[in-house]
Amino acid sequence: MSQQPEMQPPHPPAGQPGGAAASRDLTGTPFPLGDWGEPAERLDELYRWVESNALRTAEWYLSDRVWKRRCARVLRIGTALGVIAGAALPLLDLTGVADGAAGWGYLSLLLGAACMACDRYFGLTSGWIRDVATAQAVQRRLQALQFDWASESVREVLGPTEGTASEAAERCLGVLRRFSEDVTELVRAETADWMVEFRSGPATLALQSVGAGPSRPEGGPPASARFPLPPGTRPNMPRQRPPEPR
């Protein structure tokens, strides 16, 4: 029976390097290089590195959604106030309570529409919703990793150990690698959603309105010859009238 020291999933302090508050971006940290003479300590170091990267990723998304949520809330309040004022002021002008208020009502509607357009154009509401969803997904996956790592630790402590020490280390490395790939896929999916929203937003419509689309390469076939004729068919030539007898 092979013996392996206990590997408990510790939590790195948030204020130390490699903790959740060590970085405010998604660039990550260098892969820790160490001596594999002590496999348990080496695996414990890799777990700390993987967990700190996941915590930093979740914190980045939660920090990024704060200003987006505040701006989106202000714009939505402005939209609601503009619509309410735009509907109420013409009625007050019609009833004679406030003469000349109809013009201000139209201006309020315009401001409300401008607030809604800014929210849609800059993607504030959808942006902070994506941030929250991605942070929650990373946290759920991290919680699964913590239980999986605890299960591997208990298996080695309570025994009997399955296989050799190298197989146990390989299982632990597989758990860490799958978790890192899952977190990377979550970030990639959120980025892809942002790219799709950006491409389908007002910027793309503006480019299409001015004709800034993919142009036909020079020397290519004309538009009428874009679709080839089926095989075995001849093009229909215009019929010509027979010459009139003199």
Contacts in CASP RR format, 6 or more apart in sequence:
PFRMAT RR
TARGET T0000
AUTHOR 0000-0000-0000
METHOD contacts of the structure
MODEL  1
MSQQPEMQPPHPPAGQPGGAAASRDLTGTPFPLGDWGEPAERLDELYRWV
ESNALRTAEWYLSDRVWKRRCARVLRIGTALGVIAGAALPLLDLTGVADG
AAGWGYLSLLLGAACMACDRYFGLTSGWIRDVATAQAVQRRLQALQFDWA
SESVREVLGPTEGTASEAAERCLGVLRRFSEDVTELVRAETADWMVEFRS
GPATLALQSVGAGPSRPEGGPPASARFPLPPGTRPNMPRQRPPEPR
1 159 0 8 1.000
1 160 0 8 1.000
1 161 0 8 1.000
2 161 0 8 1.000
2 163 0 8 1.000
2 164 0 8 1.000
2 165 0 8 1.000
2 168 0 8 1.000
3 161 0 8 1.000
3 165 0 8 1.000
4 39 0 8 1.000
4 40 0 8 1.000
4 156 0 8 1.000
4 161 0 8 1.000
4 165 0 8 1.000
4 168 0 8 1.000
4 169 0 8 1.000
5 38 0 8 1.000
5 40 0 8 1.000
5 41 0 8 1.000
6 40 0 8 1.000
6 153 0 8 1.000
6 156 0 8 1.000
6 157 0 8 1.000
7 40 0 8 1.000
7 43 0 8 1.000
7 44 0 8 1.000
7 47 0 8 1.000
7 149 0 8 1.000
7 152 0 8 1.000
7 153 0 8 1.000
7 156 0 8 1.000
7 172 0 8 1.000
8 44 0 8 1.000
8 150 0 8 1.000
8 153 0 8 1.000
9 47 0 8 1.000
9 51 0 8 1.000
9 146 0 8 1.000
9 149 0 8 1.000
9 150 0 8 1.000
9 153 0 8 1.000
10 44 0 8 1.000
10 47 0 8 1.000
10 48 0 8 1.000
11 51 0 8 1.000
12 18 0 8 1.000
12 19 0 8 1.000
12 20 0 8 1.000
12 48 0 8 1.000
12 51 0 8 1.000
12 52 0 8 1.000
13 19 0 8 1.000
14 20 0 8 1.000
14 21 0 8 1.000
15 21 0 8 1.000
15 22 0 8 1.000
16 22 0 8 1.000
18 29 0 8 1.000
18 48 0 8 1.000
18 49 0 8 1.000
18 52 0 8 1.000
18 56 0 8 1.000
19 52 0 8 1.000
19 55 0 8 1.000
19 56 0 8 1.000
20 52 0 8 1.000
20 55 0 8 1.000
20 56 0 8 1.000
20 58 0 8 1.000
20 59 0 8 1.000
21 56 0 8 1.000
21 59 0 8 1.000
22 29 0 8 1.000
22 52 0 8 1.000
22 56 0 8 1.000
23 29 0 8 1.000
23 56 0 8 1.000
24 60 0 8 1.000
24 63 0 8 1.000
25 60 0 8 1.000
26 56 0 8 1.000
26 57 0 8 1.000
26 60 0 8 1.000
26 187 0 8 1.000
28 53 0 8 1.000
28 56 0 8 1.000
29 49 0 8 1.000
29 52 0 8 1.000
29 53 0 8 1.000
31 49 0 8 1.000
32 45 0 8 1.000
32 46 0 8 1.000
32 49 0 8 1.000
34 42 0 8 1.000
34 45 0 8 1.000
35 42 0 8 1.000
36 42 0 8 1.000
39 165 0 8 1.000
39 169 0 8 1.000
43 169 0 8 1.000
43 172 0 8 1.000
43 173 0 8 1.000
46 173 0 8 1.000
46 176 0 8 1.000
47 149 0 8 1.000
47 172 0 8 1.000
47 176 0 8 1.000
50 145 0 8 1.000
50 176 0 8 1.000
50 179 0 8 1.000
50 180 0 8 1.000
51 142 0 8 1.000
51 145 0 8 1.000
51 146 0 8 1.000
53 180 0 8 1.000
53 183 0 8 1.000
54 138 0 8 1.000
54 141 0 8 1.000
54 142 0 8 1.000
54 145 0 8 1.000
54 179 0 8 1.000
54 183 0 8 1.000
55 142 0 8 1.000
57 135 0 8 1.000
57 138 0 8 1.000
57 183 0 8 1.000
57 187 0 8 1.000
58 135 0 8 1.000
58 138 0 8 1.000
58 139 0 8 1.000
58 142 0 8 1.000
59 135 0 8 1.000
61 131 0 8 1.000
61 132 0 8 1.000
61 134 0 8 1.000
61 135 0 8 1.000
61 138 0 8 1.000
61 190 0 8 1.000
62 131 0 8 1.000
62 132 0 8 1.000
62 135 0 8 1.000
64 128 0 8 1.000
64 131 0 8 1.000
65 127 0 8 1.000
65 128 0 8 1.000
65 131 0 8 1.000
65 132 0 8 1.000
65 135 0 8 1.000
66 128 0 8 1.000
68 123 0 8 1.000
68 124 0 8 1.000
68 125 0 8 1.000
68 127 0 8 1.000
68 128 0 8 1.000
68 131 0 8 1.000
69 124 0 8 1.000
69 128 0 8 1.000
71 122 0 8 1.000
71 124 0 8 1.000
72 119 0 8 1.000
72 123 0 8 1.000
72 124 0 8 1.000
72 125 0 8 1.000
72 128 0 8 1.000
75 115 0 8 1.000
75 116 0 8 1.000
75 118 0 8 1.000
75 119 0 8 1.000
75 124 0 8 1.000
76 115 0 8 1.000
76 119 0 8 1.000
76 125 0 8 1.000
78 111 0 8 1.000
78 112 0 8 1.000
78 115 0 8 1.000
79 112 0 8 1.000
79 113 0 8 1.000
79 115 0 8 1.000
79 116 0 8 1.000
79 119 0 8 1.000
81 108 0 8 1.000
81 112 0 8 1.000
82 108 0 8 1.000
82 109 0 8 1.000
82 111 0 8 1.000
82 112 0 8 1.000
82 115 0 8 1.000
83 108 0 8 1.000
83 109 0 8 1.000
83 112 0 8 1.000
85 104 0 8 1.000
85 105 0 8 1.000
85 108 0 8 1.000
86 104 0 8 1.000
86 105 0 8 1.000
86 106 0 8 1.000
86 108 0 8 1.000
86 109 0 8 1.000
88 105 0 8 1.000
89 98 0 8 1.000
89 101 0 8 1.000
89 102 0 8 1.000
89 103 0 8 1.000
89 104 0 8 1.000
89 105 0 8 1.000
89 108 0 8 1.000
90 101 0 8 1.000
90 102 0 8 1.000
90 103 0 8 1.000
90 105 0 8 1.000
90 106 0 8 1.000
92 98 0 8 1.000
92 101 0 8 1.000
93 99 0 8 1.000
93 100 0 8 1.000
93 101 0 8 1.000
93 102 0 8 1.000
93 103 0 8 1.000
94 102 0 8 1.000
117 202 0 8 1.000
118 124 0 8 1.000
119 125 0 8 1.000
120 201 0 8 1.000
120 202 0 8 1.000
121 201 0 8 1.000
121 202 0 8 1.000
123 197 0 8 1.000
126 197 0 8 1.000
127 194 0 8 1.000
130 190 0 8 1.000
130 193 0 8 1.000
130 194 0 8 1.000
131 190 0 8 1.000
133 190 0 8 1.000
134 186 0 8 1.000
134 187 0 8 1.000
134 189 0 8 1.000
134 190 0 8 1.000
137 186 0 8 1.000
138 183 0 8 1.000
138 186 0 8 1.000
141 179 0 8 1.000
141 182 0 8 1.000
141 183 0 8 1.000
141 186 0 8 1.000
142 179 0 8 1.000
144 179 0 8 1.000
145 175 0 8 1.000
145 176 0 8 1.000
145 179 0 8 1.000
148 175 0 8 1.000
149 172 0 8 1.000
149 175 0 8 1.000
152 168 0 8 1.000
152 171 0 8 1.000
152 172 0 8 1.000
152 175 0 8 1.000
155 161 0 8 1.000
155 162 0 8 1.000
155 168 0 8 1.000
156 168 0 8 1.000
161 168 0 8 1.000
162 168 0 8 1.000
207 213 0 8 1.000
229 235 0 8 1.000
END
